[in-house]
Amino acid sequence: MSKVQDKFIKYVKFDTRSNEESNTIPTTKGQFVLGKELVEELKNMGMDEAFMDENGYVMASLSSNTDKKVPSVGFISHMDTSPEISGTNVNPQFVENYDGKDIVLNAEKRVVLSPRDFPELKNYIGKTLITADGTTLLGADDKAGIAEIMTALETLIEHPEIKHGDVKAAFTPDEEIGRGSDYFDVKRFGADLAYTLDGGVIGELQYENFNAASAKVTIKGRSVHPGSAKGVMINSVLIAGEFMSMLPENETPATTEGYEGFYHLVTINGGVEETNLDYIIRDFDKDKFNDRKNFIVEVSNKLNKKYGDDTVLIEVKDQYKNMKEQVEPKKYIVDTAYHAMELVGVVPKTEPIRGGTDGASLSFKGLPTPNIFTGGHNFHGKFEYIPVCSMEKAVEVVLKIVELYEKI
């Protein structure tokens, strides 16, 4: 078992799902548990500094081993996993020498990872894949990134002949719910520039991401006995259906790609008296993004005119912004990662992130932070998998980036 694979298998067994309803920092205890484990590992491998701060952020430093003046480079991944699906009792499965056929994740529940649904599986025939067991996510988002950074740091310590400037690492909580950089101390981190390892398929290199907002919609109803409900009952579930139908049906995640934005209904809960809808709103273009936020508010206003004031309550909150305007003036950071990939035999794919990373917010805090692949596929679901060879290449990319900055 390779080092990065060994570390990855260890980390995915920590239950670190974040919780948007929690007001603690981090939002779940499991993230603290993993954070403490990472600090111990960092200290044991010989990092010059390793700690977890009061907000659950793990940071570490490896001092320069060259006399040259070299930029301080940081690498960042997040500890939490998506709250959309269980991360409890993750049971990694190995598919060695993959034959290109269906992979039965769970026979009892009839969960099958099939190239008919996920044709990119065919790219990994003959390779070793890691999946979950069909009942949970795997957690490659972003424990693959953590394993890759940890392996690269260990390699630098074990091979002092690799010359480098100061290398920084950070592991953040609550990225999946948009809070990953809220308490990130950029000054204390001490990097001149950074990269998140939070991307997907091998070769991804990203410095554009969605502008993002959340929209919480609360619809108030009135419950009375259905036998005497005429003209009296207000069924919030039916109004919720009307609300959903007023949003463009062709502007959802399942109908958009590239630079196209969307409205995404994440959860719906309710009954006659009250129904709650949780949306996320995404767009790359700032003006279109603002138009989307205004439109969803207009929809609620129209329903309030129809059913009465305060029938539909909506709260829209910005989450993060497109990092492009912050990174592009320092495009050499992206170019260095691009060159590093080429040097280790990876074909770079520069494309926008149809999502977000901690790097988006950190870029606006003065730390330009593009995003690099981890190698994983199908994040946030039970069909998630990662090829071991892609993780190994991510480690090589990190090491090559460090080397390139030392040679500037």
C-alpha positions in Angstrom: 0.0 0.0 0.0 1.4 3.4 -1.0 1.8 6.1 1.6 -0.9 8.3 0.2 -3.3 5.4 0.0 -2.5 4.3 3.5 -3.2 7.8 4.9 -6.4 8.2 2.9 -7.9 5.0 4.2 -7.1 6.1 7.7 -8.7 9.6 7.4 -11.9 8.6 5.7 -12.8 6.5 8.8 -13.2 9.7 10.8 -16.8 10.9 10.7 -16.4 14.6 10.0 -19.6 15.7 8.4 -20.3 19.4 8.9 -23.7 20.6 10.1 -25.2 23.9 8.8 -27.7 24.0 11.7 -24.9 24.0 14.3 -23.5 27.2 15.8 -20.4 25.7 17.3 -16.9 26.1 15.7 -16.3 23.7 14.1 -19.9 22.6 13.7 -19.2 19.0 14.6 -16.9 17.3 17.1 -15.5 14.8 14.6 -13.6 17.5 12.9 -11.8 18.3 16.1 -10.9 14.6 16.5 -9.4 14.4 13.0 -7.6 17.8 13.6 -5.9 16.5 16.7 -4.8 13.3 14.9 -3.3 15.4 12.1 -1.4 17.6 14.5 0.1 14.5 16.1 1.1 13.1 12.7 2.6 16.4 11.6 4.7 16.6 14.8 5.8 13.0 14.6 6.9 13.4 11.0 9.2 16.3 12.0 7.4 19.4 10.9 9.0 22.6 12.4 5.6 23.8 13.7 2.2 22.1 13.9 -0.9 23.2 15.9 -4.7 23.4 15.9 -6.1 26.8 16.9 -9.2 27.5 19.0 -11.4 27.4 16.0 -10.3 23.9 14.8 -7.9 25.1 12.1 -4.8 22.9 11.7 -1.7 24.7 10.5 1.9 23.5 10.0 5.2 24.8 8.7 8.3 23.3 7.2 11.2 25.8 7.1 13.2 26.5 4.0 16.3 24.4 3.3 17.8 26.7 0.7 19.8 30.0 0.9 17.7 31.5 -1.9 14.9 33.9 -1.3 11.9 31.8 -2.2 8.1 32.5 -1.9 6.4 30.8 1.0 3.9 28.3 -0.6 0.9 26.9 1.2 -1.3 23.9 0.5 -4.8 23.7 2.0 -7.5 21.0 2.2 -10.7 20.7 4.3 -11.4 18.2 7.0 -15.2 18.1 6.8 -17.3 16.0 4.4 -20.7 16.9 2.9 -23.7 16.8 5.2 -25.8 15.6 2.2 -25.0 11.9 2.9 -23.8 9.9 5.8 -20.1 9.8 6.6 -20.5 7.5 9.6 -18.7 4.1 9.5 -17.2 4.6 6.0 -16.0 1.3 4.8 -13.5 1.7 1.9 -13.5 -1.0 -0.7 -10.6 -1.8 -3.1 -11.1 -2.6 -6.8 -7.8 -3.8 -8.0 -7.0 -4.1 -11.7 -10.4 -2.7 -12.6 -11.9 -4.6 -15.6 -14.2 -1.9 -17.0 -17.4 -3.6 -15.8 -20.0 -2.9 -13.2 -18.8 -2.6 -9.6 -21.3 -3.9 -7.1 -20.9 -1.6 -4.1 -23.8 -3.2 -2.1 -25.5 -6.3 -3.3 -28.2 -6.2 -0.6 -29.2 -2.6 -1.5 -28.6 -3.1 -5.2 -26.1 -0.2 -5.4 -24.0 -0.6 -8.5 -21.3 1.8 -9.8 -21.6 1.3 -13.5 -19.8 2.7 -16.5 -23.2 3.1 -18.1 -23.9 5.8 -15.7 -20.3 7.0 -15.2 -18.5 6.4 -18.4 -15.2 8.0 -17.1 -14.7 4.7 -15.2 -13.4 3.3 -18.5 -10.4 5.6 -18.2 -9.2 3.5 -15.3 -9.2 0.0 -16.6 -6.3 -1.8 -15.1 -6.0 0.6 -12.2 -6.8 0.3 -8.5 -10.0 2.2 -7.4 -11.2 2.9 -3.9 -15.0 3.2 -3.3 -17.3 3.1 -0.3 -19.7 0.3 0.4 -22.8 1.8 -1.1 -24.2 3.1 2.2 -22.1 6.2 2.8 -20.0 8.7 0.8 -16.3 7.9 0.6 -14.9 11.2 1.8 -12.3 11.9 -1.0 -13.7 15.4 -0.8 -11.5 16.3 0.8 -9.6 13.7 2.7 -7.8 12.8 -0.5 -6.4 16.3 -0.5 -5.3 15.9 3.2 -3.6 12.6 2.4 -1.8 14.1 -0.6 -0.5 17.1 1.3 0.6 15.0 4.3 2.4 12.6 2.0 4.1 15.4 0.2 5.3 17.0 3.5 6.6 13.6 4.7 8.5 13.2 1.4 10.1 16.6 1.8 11.3 15.8 5.3 12.6 12.4 4.3 14.4 13.8 1.2 16.3 16.9 2.2 18.0 16.9 -1.2 14.7 18.4 -2.5 15.3 22.1 -2.1 12.4 24.3 -1.1 11.4 27.5 0.5 9.1 27.7 3.5 6.2 25.3 3.0 2.9 25.8 4.8 -0.1 23.4 5.2 -3.5 24.0 6.6 -6.6 21.8 7.1 -9.8 23.7 7.6 -13.2 22.8 9.1 -16.7 23.4 7.6 -15.8 24.1 4.0 -18.8 22.1 2.8 -21.2 24.6 4.4 -19.4 27.7 3.2 -17.6 28.5 6.5 -14.2 27.1 5.8 -12.3 30.3 5.7 -14.4 32.3 8.2 -11.8 32.1 10.9 -8.8 31.3 8.8 -5.9 33.5 10.1 -4.0 34.4 6.9 -1.3 36.3 8.7 -0.7 33.4 11.1 -0.6 31.0 8.2 2.3 33.0 6.7 2.2 31.9 3.1 2.8 34.3 0.2 0.5 32.2 -2.1 -1.3 28.9 -1.8 -3.2 26.1 -3.5 -6.2 24.2 -2.3 -6.2 20.5 -3.1 -9.9 20.2 -3.5 -10.6 19.4 -7.1 -11.8 16.3 -8.8 -10.6 14.4 -11.8 -6.8 14.3 -12.5 -5.5 17.3 -14.2 -8.0 19.9 -13.0 -6.5 23.3 -12.4 -9.0 26.0 -11.5 -8.9 29.7 -10.6 -12.5 30.6 -11.4 -15.5 29.6 -9.3 -19.1 30.3 -8.8 -20.4 33.4 -7.0 -22.5 31.7 -4.3 -25.5 32.4 -2.1 -28.0 30.5 0.0 -31.7 31.2 0.1 -33.8 29.9 3.0 -37.6 30.0 2.2 -40.2 29.6 4.9 -43.8 29.3 3.8 -46.5 29.8 6.3 -49.9 28.0 6.1 -53.1 27.6 8.1 -54.3 24.1 9.1 -58.0 23.4 9.8 -60.1 20.3 9.6 -60.2 19.3 5.9 -64.0 18.8 6.2 -64.5 22.5 6.8 -61.4 23.9 5.0 -63.0 25.7 2.1 -61.9 29.3 2.0 -60.0 28.9 5.3 -57.1 26.4 4.9 -53.8 27.6 3.5 -51.7 24.6 2.5 -48.0 25.7 2.7 -46.9 22.5 0.8 -49.0 23.5 -2.2 -47.6 27.1 -2.1 -44.2 25.6 -2.0 -44.9 23.7 -5.2 -46.1 26.9 -6.8 -42.8 28.6 -5.6 -40.7 25.9 -7.2 -42.7 26.0 -10.4 -42.0 29.7 -10.8 -38.2 29.2 -11.0 -36.7 28.3 -14.4 -36.9 24.6 -14.9 -33.9 24.5 -17.2 -31.6 26.3 -14.7 -30.8 23.5 -12.2 -27.6 21.6 -11.7 -28.9 18.7 -13.8 -29.5 20.9 -16.8 -26.5 23.2 -16.8 -22.8 23.0 -17.5 -19.7 25.2 -18.1 -20.3 28.8 -17.2 -24.1 28.4 -16.8 -25.6 29.2 -13.4 -28.4 27.6 -11.6 -30.9 27.5 -8.7 -30.6 24.2 -6.7 -33.2 23.0 -4.2 -31.2 21.2 -1.6 -33.9 20.2 0.9 -37.6 20.5 1.4 -39.5 19.8 4.6 -43.0 20.6 5.7 -46.7 20.1 6.2 -49.8 22.2 5.9 -48.8 24.7 8.6 -45.2 25.3 7.4 -42.9 24.3 4.6 -39.1 25.1 4.4 -37.1 25.1 1.2 -33.3 25.4 1.2 -31.8 26.7 -2.1 -28.3 27.5 -3.2 -27.8 30.0 -6.0 -24.8 29.9 -8.3 -23.4 32.0 -11.2 -19.9 32.9 -12.5 -21.0 36.3 -13.8 -21.5 38.9 -11.0 -24.4 40.7 -12.7 -26.2 37.5 -13.5 -25.6 36.3 -10.0 -27.2 39.5 -8.6 -30.1 39.0 -11.0 -30.7 35.5 -9.7 -30.8 36.7 -6.1 -33.2 39.4 -7.0 -35.4 37.1 -9.0 -35.9 34.6 -6.2 -36.9 37.4 -3.9 -39.4 38.7 -6.6 -41.0 35.2 -6.7 -41.6 35.3 -3.0 -43.0 38.9 -3.3 -45.5 37.7 -6.0 -46.7 34.9 -3.8 -47.1 37.3 -0.9 -49.3 39.5 -3.0 -51.4 36.5 -3.9 -51.7 34.8 -0.5 -51.0 37.7 1.9 -48.0 39.4 3.4 -45.6 37.2 5.4 -46.9 34.0 3.8 -43.5 33.5 2.2 -40.4 34.6 4.1 -37.0 34.5 2.4 -33.5 35.0 3.6 -30.7 35.3 1.0 -27.1 35.2 2.2 -23.9 35.5 0.1 -21.5 32.7 0.7 -18.4 33.3 -1.5 -17.3 35.1 -4.6 -15.5 34.3 -7.9 -11.8 34.2 -7.1 -10.8 35.0 -10.7 -10.5 38.8 -10.2 -8.1 38.2 -7.3 -6.0 35.4 -8.9 -5.7 36.7 -12.5 -3.4 39.6 -11.6 -1.0 37.0 -10.2 -1.5 34.4 -13.0 2.0 33.1 -12.6 0.7 31.1 -9.6 -1.6 29.2 -12.0 1.1 28.9 -14.7 3.5 27.4 -12.1 1.0 24.6 -11.3 0.2 24.1 -15.0 4.0 23.6 -15.7 4.3 21.3 -12.6 1.6 19.0 -14.0 3.2 18.9 -17.4 6.5 18.0 -15.8 5.1 15.0 -14.0 3.1 13.7 -16.9 -0.3 15.1 -16.1 -2.4 16.8 -18.8 -3.6 20.1 -17.2 -7.3 21.0 -17.6 -7.9 24.6 -16.8 -11.6 25.0 -16.3 -14.0 26.8 -14.0 -15.0 25.2 -10.7 -18.8 24.6 -10.7 -18.7 24.9 -7.0 -16.3 26.7 -4.6 -13.3 26.1 -2.4 -11.8 27.8 0.6 -9.5 29.4 -1.9 -12.3 31.6 -3.2 -12.7 33.4 0.1 -9.0 33.3 1.0 -8.1 35.0 -2.3 -10.3 37.9 -1.2 -8.4 37.9 2.1 -5.2 38.6 0.3 -4.0 35.0 -0.2 -4.3 34.1 -3.9 -5.3 30.4 -3.9 -6.2 28.5 -7.1 -7.4 24.9 -6.9 -5.7 21.6 -7.9 -7.2 18.1 -8.5 -7.3 15.4 -5.9 -8.3 12.7 -8.3 -11.8 11.9 -7.0 -15.1 11.4 -8.8 -18.8 11.7 -7.9 -18.3 13.6 -4.7 -21.1 14.0 -2.2 -22.7 10.6 -2.9 -22.5 6.9 -2.5 -21.0 6.5 -6.0 -17.9 8.3 -5.1 -14.6 6.7 -6.0 -10.9 7.6 -6.4 -8.1 6.0 -8.4 -5.0 5.5 -6.4 -2.8 6.5 -9.3 -4.5 9.9 -9.4 -3.7 10.5 -5.7 -0.1 9.6 -6.3 0.1 12.0 -9.2 -1.3 14.8 -7.0 1.5 14.2 -4.5 4.0 14.5 -7.4 2.4 17.8 -8.5 2.7 19.3 -5.0 6.4 18.3 -4.8 7.1 19.7 -8.3 5.4 23.0 -7.4 7.6 23.4 -4.4 10.7 22.6 -6.5 9.7 25.1 -9.2 9.4 28.0 -6.8 12.9 27.2 -5.4 14.3 27.5 -8.9 12.8 30.9 -9.7 
